Each structure stands twice: as C-alpha cells, then as structure tokens.
Amino acid sequence: MSRRGWILFVALGIIWGIPYMLIKVAVDELSPASIVLARTAIGAALLLPLAARRGYLRPLLPHWRMLLAFTLIEICIPWYLLGYAEQELSSSLTGLLVAAVPLVGAVLVWAMGTERPGRRRLAGLLVGFAGVAALVGFDVEASSPAPVLAVAGTAVCYAVGPIILARWLSQLPGLGVMAASLTASAVLYLPLGLAQWPGEALSGEVWLSVTGLGVVCTVAAFLVFFALVAEVGPSRATVITYVNPAVALLLGVAVLDERITVFTGVGFGLILIGSVLATSKDKEPEPAVVPAATASDRAAGDGSRSREALDVTCDDIARPVPEP
C-alpha cells in the first residue's frame, strides 16, 4: 500500500472508531432521535450541495424505492438503536458488539444461497459468536436486555445495508447515494427529533459531540472512504471493518474512563478472528478442463454472468459502508 493509502487507512480507522464515544457524550442531554436528526442534518447540509454540483442526484431518481430502503436500514434504524443502547451500555462495549457485523452478514449471505460456507468459514462463525457471548455474558451491566438487543438490531441492519447496496445500488455514484440518504433521514427524523429536543441549552461538550458526528464521522468519513477505495481498491479497504472497534475500545477507556476486563479482550479477539475467518475465501478446487464454448454457449454464459452480477458474497458484507 502507498504512503497515501496508509494515511487514508489510519485516518478512516480513527474517524469510524470515535462515533461511539461521541454518541455516549451526546445521550446525556439529547434523545436518540434528536442525535440522529442533528447528525444527518449536518451531513446533508454539507454533502447534498456537493453531490448536486457534480450531477450525482438525478441518476438516483429511478431507484428511489431501494434508496429509501437503504436509508431506513443503514441510517435511520441503526443510528437510533445505537443512541438507545448507549444510554445504558458503555461506548467501548457497544463498539465491540457492533464488530459482529461481518458475522451476521456472513449468515445472511449463506441463508440467501449465494454462497456455500466451507469448514473454515463455519469455524470462524462459531469463534466469532463465542466472542459475542463472552462480551454479553461477562461485560454487560444493564438493567434489561433491551440495550443488547438494540445493538444486535444495529448489527443486523449494518449487515443488510451492504447487501442492498451491492445488489441494487452499486451502479450509482456513492456520494449521491449517501447525500440523498442523509437528506431523507433528516426529513424523516425532523418531527420526532424537534419534539424531543430539550428546552434548556445544551452544554458545549454535547454541541461538540453532535458537530463531530456530523462533520467528522459522517461527511469527512465518506470523503476519506471514497479516496481510500480509489487508492487501494475495495478489497483492501474492507480491512478497516476490523480496526474501528479497537479504536472505540481505546477511546472509551482513555477518554471516558470506561473499564476493561480480561473478558473484554478475549471477546474482542474472538470476534476479530471469527470475522476474518467467516468472511475469508475458502480454498477453491482446481478448475476442470472443459471444451471451448460455442457462440451459443457464450451467449448463454453472458446471460448467466448478468444474473451472477446480482449475487452478494461475504466480500460485499465486509465492505465498509456508513459506520455508526
């Protein structure tokens, strides 16, 4: 990887690791709906003019239904659930639990029948969920299971989002998709977010947190991500998925004085190893020698490749998309 690629990689790993800390600060004074409204409104205000100026919005119109579905599943629902969960859970634990996204995505891909998992991937799945069990069983201190279920819902949404993106929106400009999604999210959350906005003035820390979520963790993150993909390609960029939780853990401990136990380290290690194995490529058998295809065979093959282009693999679900 080039020097520029490493700089972009490190920058994005940090940027997508700090939202958990900022959300934890913001939920002290703002409701989850108000946080989502503020973050998406800031992001939309900055990204929408840029996307419009580059002509990235008009191509989205014929795909508005899937774009709306992507918006709901990738932004509206999980960002609200994260705020709800962090009202009780620590930011570091939330970040570690969300690290199970590749595991959930692998299960969804296999359930769709587009891939058949090998032994290594199945082993990775078992190891990864053992890590989740370790975190939930030993590190969760909540009055009810609702916050953990909220994080689980977030992980499912973050796993389904890339599937929608890969199947139905991959041919569209990424900047346009994100600008439109953030705008739609802000509009949807406007009534509830304003209704729950506190009557008293917010503290400086909360204003800084909300601004950081919108400007740094949303706008800057997407721009850096697009630059990273252009520099190193989408496959290498997927590795960033495994860096964010570690950053969330370090920031939670160092900045918010959150505790860390031996089970925290063990759980995160198992999730990391399991995610890598579950989304890795199994060894493929040697291809058999086949006769040269006829013209009609090639024509039929082109049609099958067009259908295969809609399939989703574990590589797709590991690809970073809007992080928390």
C-alpha positions, 0 to 999 in steps of 0.5 A: 500500500502507498504512503497515501493509502496508509494515511487514508487507512489510519485516518478512516480507522480513527474517524469510524472508531470515535462515533461511539464515544461521541454518541455516549457524550451526546445521550446525556442531554439529547434523545436518540432521535434528536442525535440522529436528526442533528447528525444527518442534518449536518451531513446533508447540509454539507454533502447534498450541495456537493453531490448536486454540483457534480450531477450525482442526484438525478441518476438516483431518481429511478431507484428511489424505492431501494434508496429509501430502503437503504436509508431506513436500514443503514441510517435511520434504524441503526443510528437510533438503536445505537443512541438507545443502547448507549444510554445504558451500555458503555461506548467501548462495549457497544463498539465491540458488539457492533464488530459482529457485523461481518458475522451476521452478514456472513449468515445472511449471505449463506441463508440467501444461497449465494454462497456455500460456507466451507469448514473454515468459514463455519469455524470462524462463525462459531469463534466469532459468536463465542466472542459475542457471548463472552462480551454479553455474558461477562461485560454487560451491566444493564438493567434489561436486555433491551440495550443488547438487543438494540445493538444486535438490531444495529448489527443486523441492519449494518449487515443488510445495508451492504447487501442492498447496496451491492445488489441494487445500488452499486451502479450509482455514484456513492456520494449521491447515494449517501447525500440523498440518504442523509437528506431523507433521514433528516426529513424523516427524523425532523418531527420526532427529533424537534419534539424531543429536543430539550428546552434548556441549552445544551452544554458545549461538550454535547454541541461538540459531540453532535458537530463531530458526528456530523462533520467528522464521522459522517461527511469527512468519513465518506470523503476519506472512504471514497479516496481510500477505495480509489487508492487501494481498491475495495478489497483492501479497504474492507480491512478497516471493518476490523480496526474501528472497534479497537479504536472505540475500545481505546477511546472509551477507556482513555477518554471516558474512563470506561473499564476493561476486563480480561473478558473484554479482550478475549471477546474482542479477539474472538470476534476479530478472528471469527470475522476474518475467518467467516468472511475469508475465501475458502480454498477453491478446487482446481478448475476442470478442463472443459471444451471451448464454448460455442457462440451459443454457449457464450451467449448463454454464459453472458446471460448467466454472468448478468444474473451472477452480477446480482449475487452478494458474497461475504466480500460485499458484507465486509465492505465498509459502508456508513459506520455508526 
